[in-house]
């Protein structure tokens, strides 16, 4: 009976179109549709600078990841690189931290599902929708990786088509007055309401946490490296294209929205995207966009459960998570790891029951802290990776970080700066308590369990 045998490892079932759209899909989630409203409130039109600059830093981080992933494509990617170039403790913390980060992000996504469903069912409590979303997404993750990739491909496509349509229709209103009685709106809204920096530089800096949250998920390309058919060609292309596309989507979409609407009106009535389509006069626009945003939240949660399952699988293979998480189903999916993640996600459902108003800001800021740790580790690993290469190997690198090492150090400095800014605002300060406490807990557990001895024995063999 051939079907009963357990697969040897993760299946390389993902194609280039899958991973390009998966990483785009992960990055175009609630951060853009819901988080952008919070960021606009803080920074006004100057948020466009925030997204553009943070996007450039993300590009250098992704190139650093790509440089290592193309040299050595493995599942678990950056936790494996941290282990190889910074030592076993760094690999262990990074793996568990990434799992934690996506669990928290999924909590933000299922919270958002509850918020969006209120549009159609205002009387149903949010936690019920959060629970339904969780059950549905965990179930999808039991499909074979190719089926999962296919579903994610269509999920992401819905979002992307909507954003492009909004940019084009909005541009029509700005230039030709389509939907505005033929009166072109122009772009004066960008500076007429208190200037381009209505809340000064301080407003822009305070918005950086939300801006960085929006980019969370882009590093997923690295997690998929172990399941991509042709890593060298696919990863390089995906990394380069994702950066430009995100920049177009984020900066382009928000430029259009803030040109049509005075920035201070945005966010008071739900998602900026719903407002833009209603203004154009499309009947049922709000319902359509709400549906799209709903698929965005679901797809981002779907990606999150996918990557957390892969991280637990990788940790279990190293003996740093329960052994059973290394078991694969007949489809080659780390099933027990997926179930464990879904059970922990129930905390998000409970939080929605207890503190529905605060959940979104809390979980996004904690997730941002986790993401900044991950991105920082990618940069530090890459700097060490370069140091360990012989000159001949350096010359052979197929995919390099541009202007290394300056860009790697600038990106690291920027990440440190965002952490400092997060300490400034009471709402995001919670992340600087929960995040470091989690890292301390992991370190204590690592030494308490004697993992350091195991790793030493493993290395001396």
C-alpha positions as MATLAB code, in Angstrom:
seq = 'XXXXXXXXXXXXXXXXXXXXXXXXXXXXXXXXXXXXXXXXXXXXXXXXXXXXXXXXXXXXXXXXXXXXXXXXXXXXXXXXXXXXXXXXXXXXXXXXXXXXXXXXXXXXXXXXXXXXXXXXXXXXXXXXXXXXXXXXXXXXXXXXXXXXXXXXXXXXXXXXXXXXXXXXXXXXXXXXXXXXXXXXXXXXXXXXXXXXXXXXXXXXXXXXXXXXXXXXXXXXXXXXXXXXXXXXXXXXXXXXXXXXXXXXXXXXXXXXXXXXXXXXXXXXXXXXXXXXXXXXXXXXXXXXXXXXXXXXXXXXXXXXXXXXXXXXXXXXXXXXXXXXXXXXXXXXXXXXXXXXXXXXXXXXXXXXXXXXXXXXXXXXXXXXXXXXXXXXXXXXXXXXXXXXXXXXXXXXXXXXXXXXXXXXXXXXXXXXXXXXXXXXXXXXXXXXXXXXXXXXXXXXXXXXXXXXXXXXXXXXX';
ca = [
       0.000    0.000    0.000;
       1.856    2.944   -1.320;
      -0.468    5.631    0.014;
       0.165    4.695    3.651;
       3.911    5.323    3.730;
       4.951    8.447    5.546;
       6.680   11.023    3.324;
      10.398   11.454    3.952;
      10.242   15.216    4.273;
       8.355   18.330    3.239;
       7.155   18.177   -0.363;
       8.620   20.530   -2.977;
       5.186   21.307   -4.380;
       5.324   25.104   -4.565;
       5.939   26.851   -7.862;
       7.234   30.368   -8.495;
       3.742   31.871   -8.946;
       2.731   30.313   -5.624;
       5.557   31.784   -3.569;
       5.449   35.210   -5.221;
       1.758   35.547   -4.452;
       2.069   33.901   -1.034;
       4.595   36.442    0.203;
       2.577   39.262   -1.389;
      -0.559   37.816    0.184;
       1.075   37.583    3.594;
       2.235   41.189    3.385;
      -1.031   42.586    2.014;
      -3.202   41.639    4.941;
      -4.851   43.551    7.676;
      -1.796   45.835    7.915;
      -2.817   47.599    4.720;
      -6.603   47.371    4.928;
      -7.156   48.157    8.604;
      -3.763   49.182   10.016;
      -3.247   51.909    7.416;
      -6.172   53.867    8.907;
      -4.413   53.931   12.300;
      -1.131   54.987   10.674;
      -2.821   57.772    8.646;
      -4.409   59.165   11.850;
      -0.940   59.490   13.379;
       1.066   60.769   10.412;
      -1.380   62.219    7.883;
      -0.128   62.275    4.273;
       3.516   62.009    5.423;
       2.782   58.302    5.990;
       3.724   57.877    2.306;
       7.339   58.644    3.290;
       7.079   56.132    6.121;
       5.996   53.305    3.816;
       8.560   54.185    1.141;
      11.526   54.380    3.548;
      10.527   51.312    5.570;
       9.998   49.509    2.247;
      13.557   50.283    1.216;
      14.892   48.883    4.517;
      12.762   45.749    4.020;
      14.294   45.335    0.571;
      17.806   45.150    2.077;
      16.603   42.676    4.722;
      14.996   40.494    2.038;
      18.140   40.598   -0.099;
      20.139   39.477    2.964;
      17.738   36.557    3.409;
      17.843   35.770   -0.307;
      21.642   35.740   -0.340;
      21.654   32.940    2.278;
      18.543   31.115    1.008;
      19.874   30.795   -2.543;
      23.249   29.652   -1.220;
      21.521   27.054    1.015;
      17.741   26.524    0.538;
      16.321   24.810    3.652;
      12.984   24.591    5.477;
      12.873   26.754    8.597;
      15.231   29.143    6.799;
      16.288   31.972    9.111;
      16.193   29.902   12.312;
      18.501   27.465   10.494;
      20.813   30.306    9.353;
      20.847   31.758   12.877;
      21.814   28.283   14.148;
      24.582   27.931   11.543;
      26.111   31.410   11.782;
      25.225   32.662   15.296;
      25.050   29.418   17.301;
      22.344   26.988   18.504;
      20.788   29.337   21.083;
      20.113   32.004   18.414;
      18.549   29.374   16.140;
      16.369   28.048   18.922;
      15.156   31.508   20.029;
      14.542   32.639   16.440;
      12.518   29.528   15.594;
      10.307   29.775   18.676;
      10.056   33.546   18.358;
       8.870   33.270   14.754;
       6.265   30.748   15.813;
       5.128   33.146   18.561;
       5.114   36.110   16.180;
       2.790   34.374   13.711;
       0.535   33.080   16.444;
       0.106   36.682   17.616;
      -0.335   37.921   14.031;
      -3.026   35.313   13.416;
      -4.745   36.622   16.540;
      -4.752   40.065   14.881;
      -6.165   38.555   11.685;
      -8.965   36.599   13.366;
      -9.753   39.723   15.433;
     -10.085   41.615   12.156;
     -12.417   38.906   10.794;
     -14.680   39.583   13.776;
     -14.564   43.348   13.099;
     -15.412   42.900    9.379;
     -18.272   40.470   10.020;
     -19.930   43.124   12.174;
     -20.687   44.924    8.902;
     -23.200   42.205    7.957;
     -24.055   40.865   11.415;
     -23.822   43.774   13.862;
     -25.425   41.829   16.704;
     -23.233   38.714   16.666;
     -20.310   38.827   19.138;
     -16.867   39.108   17.510;
     -15.398   36.055   19.197;
     -17.803   33.722   17.365;
     -16.448   34.846   13.984;
     -12.882   34.698   15.275;
     -13.453   31.067   16.278;
     -15.085   30.145   12.946;
     -12.157   31.688   11.026;
      -9.655   29.752   13.129;
     -11.356   26.392   12.545;
     -11.656   26.979    8.788;
      -8.013   28.046    8.291;
      -6.579   25.236   10.417;
      -8.570   22.735    8.317;
      -7.231   24.142    5.033;
      -3.693   23.621    6.285;
      -4.221   19.864    6.213;
      -4.372   19.895    2.426;
      -1.248   18.908    0.481;
       1.141   21.819    0.073;
       0.298   22.176   -3.638;
      -3.419   22.544   -2.845;
      -2.576   24.999   -0.076;
      -0.378   27.008   -2.490;
      -3.177   27.022   -5.075;
      -5.760   28.305   -2.602;
      -3.367   30.969   -1.305;
      -2.655   31.989   -4.914;
      -6.353   32.777   -5.522;
      -6.809   34.415   -2.117;
      -3.912   36.752   -2.862;
      -5.113   37.423   -6.399;
      -8.485   38.718   -5.130;
      -6.711   41.309   -2.958;
      -4.261   42.375   -5.632;
      -6.906   42.836   -8.341;
      -9.016   44.930   -5.928;
      -6.125   47.210   -5.000;
      -5.145   47.729   -8.637;
      -8.779   48.490   -9.549;
      -8.960   51.011   -6.720;
      -5.744   52.716   -7.814;
      -6.991   53.024  -11.417;
     -10.534   54.164  -10.581;
      -9.185   56.577   -7.949;
      -6.713   57.970  -10.467;
      -9.665   58.500  -12.829;
     -11.422   60.530  -10.152;
      -8.295   62.564   -9.374;
      -7.575   63.405  -13.029;
     -10.970   63.291  -14.784;
     -13.494   63.576  -11.951;
     -15.043   60.140  -12.610;
     -17.715   59.537   -9.947;
     -17.413   63.121   -8.762;
     -19.727   64.760  -11.303;
     -16.840   65.306  -13.703;
     -14.982   67.558  -11.259;
     -11.379   66.378  -10.978;
     -10.440   66.171   -7.303;
      -6.701   66.689   -7.912;
      -4.240   65.936   -5.145;
      -4.490   69.100   -3.051;
      -5.964   67.083   -0.161;
      -2.422   65.880    0.462;
      -1.353   69.266    1.819;
      -4.502   71.349    2.389;
      -5.382   69.929    5.796;
      -2.555   71.008    8.027;
       0.209   70.446    5.496;
       1.998   67.281    4.378;
       3.267   66.698    7.955;
       0.128   67.706    9.929;
       1.420   66.135   13.153;
       5.056   66.979   12.519;
       7.887   64.480   12.314;
       6.692   63.033   15.632;
       3.459   61.788   14.027;
       5.410   60.068   11.282;
       7.749   58.392   13.798;
       4.862   57.175   15.965;
       3.266   55.559   12.904;
       6.370   53.429   12.215;
       5.125   50.526   14.362;
       1.991   50.155   12.186;
       4.050   50.652    9.026;
       6.435   47.857   10.035;
       3.479   45.634   11.007;
       2.220   46.029    7.448;
       5.438   44.529    6.043;
       5.257   41.545    8.363;
       5.037   38.338    6.366;
       7.297   39.366    3.524;
      10.046   37.135    5.001;
       7.742   34.139    4.372;
       9.607   33.653    1.098;
      12.450   32.300    3.222;
      10.213   29.819    5.055;
       9.007   28.373    1.747;
      12.603   27.746    0.564;
      12.401   24.061    1.560;
       9.253   23.523   -0.533;
      10.094   25.422   -3.719;
      10.788   23.532   -6.927;
      13.641   25.649   -8.264;
      14.964   27.744   -5.348;
      17.676   29.664   -7.181;
      15.485   31.081   -9.942;
      12.223   31.346   -7.985;
      13.552   32.970   -4.806;
      15.615   35.659   -6.538;
      12.720   36.635   -8.760;
      10.167   36.576   -5.940;
      12.280   38.730   -3.620;
      12.991   41.402   -6.222;
       9.438   41.607   -7.496;
       7.714   41.514   -4.109;
       9.508   44.643   -2.952;
       8.404   46.725   -5.957;
       4.882   45.400   -5.860;
       4.419   46.152   -2.184;
       5.719   49.653   -2.726;
       3.258   50.189   -5.587;
       0.354   48.756   -3.605;
       0.997   50.529   -0.334;
       2.239   53.888   -1.525;
       0.012   53.899   -4.633;
      -3.184   52.902   -2.834;
      -2.716   55.301    0.073;
      -1.712   58.146   -2.269;
      -5.012   57.696   -4.136;
      -7.118   57.412   -0.952;
      -5.593   60.514    0.672;
      -5.976   62.512   -2.542;
      -9.711   61.720   -2.711;
     -10.378   62.209    1.009;
      -9.048   64.675    3.570;
      -6.798   62.491    5.731;
      -8.543   63.314    9.004;
     -11.803   61.740    7.745;
     -10.081   58.410    7.063;
     -10.497   55.680    9.622;
     -13.502   57.214   11.321;
     -15.760   55.061    9.139;
     -13.973   51.695    9.004;
     -11.547   50.785    6.229;
     -10.175   53.541    3.943;
     -10.794   51.212    0.980;
     -14.546   50.963    1.607;
     -14.752   54.771    1.671;
     -12.880   55.128   -1.602;
     -15.187   52.753   -3.505;
     -18.336   54.272   -2.012;
     -17.187   57.729   -3.088;
     -16.828   56.494   -6.685;
     -20.480   55.452   -6.547;
     -20.246   51.691   -7.072;
     -23.464   50.151   -5.695;
     -22.738   47.691   -2.887;
     -19.110   48.813   -2.909;
     -18.790   48.564    0.840;
     -20.013   44.979    0.800;
     -17.639   44.011   -2.013;
     -14.593   45.566   -0.338;
     -15.585   44.121    2.994;
     -15.600   40.673    1.372;
     -12.162   41.300   -0.160;
     -10.720   42.493    3.142;
     -12.218   39.447    4.810;
     -10.375   37.148    2.377;
      -7.236   39.211    3.062;
      -7.441   38.554    6.787;
      -8.205   34.878    6.218;
      -5.369   34.407    3.754;
      -2.872   36.085    6.045;
      -3.990   33.825    8.890;
      -3.743   30.863    6.519;
      -0.123   31.798    5.702;
       0.568   32.221    9.398;
      -0.647   28.747   10.319;
       1.385   27.415    7.372;
       4.647   29.009    8.503;
       4.188   28.271   12.225;
       3.605   24.602   11.407;
       6.870   24.576    9.401;
       8.790   26.288   12.219;
       7.570   23.784   14.844;
       8.507   20.949   12.460;
      12.031   22.391   12.126;
      12.411   22.837   15.916;
      11.188   19.283   16.539;
      13.771   17.946   14.073;
      16.448   19.627   16.218;
      14.950   18.151   19.398;
      13.919   21.616   20.654;
      10.182   21.035   20.440;
       8.209   17.859   21.252;
       9.246   15.055   18.876;
       5.679   14.450   17.693;
       5.711   17.816   15.874;
       8.176   16.302   13.402;
       5.510   13.817   12.235;
       4.088   14.375    8.769;
       0.638   13.370    7.509;
       0.195   11.337    4.326;
       0.068   14.622    2.401;
       3.477   15.654    3.742;
       1.985   18.269    6.109;
       3.299   18.640    9.720;
      -0.220   17.944   11.045;
       0.419   17.819   14.794;
       2.356   21.090   14.606;
      -0.617   22.707   12.837;
      -3.080   21.446   15.487;
      -0.847   22.690   18.340;
      -0.698   26.165   16.786;
      -4.480   26.268   16.329;
      -5.019   25.367   20.000;
      -2.755   28.243   21.132;
      -4.662   30.576   18.798;
      -7.748   30.028   20.919;
      -6.179   32.630   23.258;
      -6.951   35.195   20.530;
     -10.580   34.114   20.560;
     -10.668   34.492   24.376;
      -9.058   37.963   24.190;
     -11.764   38.993   21.714;
     -14.285   37.883   24.288;
     -12.642   39.828   27.161;
     -11.078   43.015   25.696;
     -12.404   43.423   22.119;
     -11.472   47.126   21.868;
      -7.784   46.784   22.785;
      -6.908   43.488   21.089;
      -5.888   44.894   17.708;
      -3.306   47.451   18.906;
      -1.879   45.105   21.512;
      -1.379   42.140   19.234;
      -0.052   44.179   16.292;
       2.596   45.839   18.453;
       3.673   42.528   20.032;
       3.838   40.984   16.560;
       5.945   43.922   15.334;
       8.441   43.330   18.139;
       8.704   39.655   17.122;
       9.130   40.619   13.473;
      11.878   43.127   14.261;
      13.764   40.414   16.166;
      13.427   38.089   13.156;
      14.554   40.741   10.650;
      17.444   41.743   12.917;
      18.576   38.112   13.166;
      18.423   37.787    9.361;
      20.775   40.787    9.028;
      23.205   39.677   11.762;
      23.268   36.108   10.347;
      24.022   37.458    6.889;
      26.887   39.649    8.194;
      28.375   36.554    9.916;
      27.711   34.408    6.845;
      29.792   36.815    4.742;
      32.617   36.787    7.311;
      32.835   32.984    7.150;
      33.056   32.813    3.363;
      36.430   32.452    1.668;
      37.232   35.125   -0.961;
      36.632   32.600   -3.788;
      33.184   31.728   -2.368;
      32.305   35.419   -2.028;
      33.104   35.954   -5.692;
      30.798   33.045   -6.577;
      27.726   34.352   -4.683;
      24.893   34.458   -7.192;
      22.652   36.896   -5.341;
      24.142   39.640   -3.194;
      23.038   42.406   -0.861;
      23.680   45.663   -2.764;
      26.352   47.952   -1.208;
      27.184   45.439    1.532;
      28.030   45.955    4.446;
      26.736   49.558    4.706;
      23.139   48.652    3.791;
      23.008   45.760    6.282;
      24.159   48.051    9.115;
      21.783   50.880    8.119;
      18.838   48.445    8.098;
      19.869   47.131   11.554;
      20.081   50.673   12.932;
      16.609   51.421   11.546;
      15.138   48.366   13.344;
      16.676   49.491   16.647;
      15.224   52.957   16.052;
      11.683   51.540   15.558;
      11.967   49.687   18.903;
      12.954   52.958   20.620;
       9.949   54.733   19.060;
       7.636   51.956   20.293;
       8.720   52.688   23.881;
       7.431   56.249   23.392;
       3.731   55.421   22.947;
       1.756   53.813   25.819;
      -0.285   51.657   23.411;
       2.741   50.018   21.808;
       4.846   49.905   24.997;
       3.149   46.617   25.968;
       5.199   44.939   23.207;
       8.441   45.947   24.933;
       7.261   44.106   28.038;
       5.780   40.962   26.473;
       8.471   40.598   23.764;
      11.603   40.650   25.963;
       9.863   38.548   28.683;
       9.185   35.883   26.047;
      12.851   35.962   24.919;
      14.034   35.660   28.548;
      11.634   32.756   29.122;
      12.967   30.967   26.019;
      16.587   31.413   27.119;
      15.905   30.135   30.655;
      14.001   27.144   29.240;
      16.851   26.414   26.804;
      19.451   26.153   29.591;
      17.017   24.559   32.062;
      16.254   21.746   29.630;
      19.955   21.213   28.931;
      19.621   21.898   25.190;
      23.038   23.614   25.253;
      24.689   20.326   26.333;
      22.891   18.391   23.624;
      24.061   20.864   20.999;
      27.633   20.749   22.266;
      27.621   16.940   22.108;
      26.100   17.123   18.644;
      28.856   19.489   17.444;
      31.708   17.468   18.920;
      30.632   14.291   17.086;
];
